[in-house]
């Protein structure tokens, strides 16, 4: 009778131990680039631009089946405009490229950075149990390189810089 209780207690402890491991995925969904569902991708849905009345109706092009519309969203062109470039400048905006490369350009920088990052991640691959149970150690590996957003926001506000995209400062009681 006593051995049955010991066996039941050990089985219960083993069951509780296994149940504790099933806490779900603690990796933020932002790390998962591809969706594993059959639903729509919320990032691929772009709202159209508002309709505008052109100054000259005769200047409008003939509509073509499958052609572009003036109100079609163009996120890449919008990003180029936001950075001060000219969309459709034929392979790049030379002024923007010249400004970005004013300090010099390292040939093959993408391959160099990819190799260095791969070596860094191999050196910071986690402990043996983290590797055995496939625990994501990305944030732990790059923690020393991350920016403390709250301290940085406080630093910029202290020097009087405007931070319109940040929440307003909290009033102290």
Beta strands, then each sheet from edge to edge (+ up, - down):
end
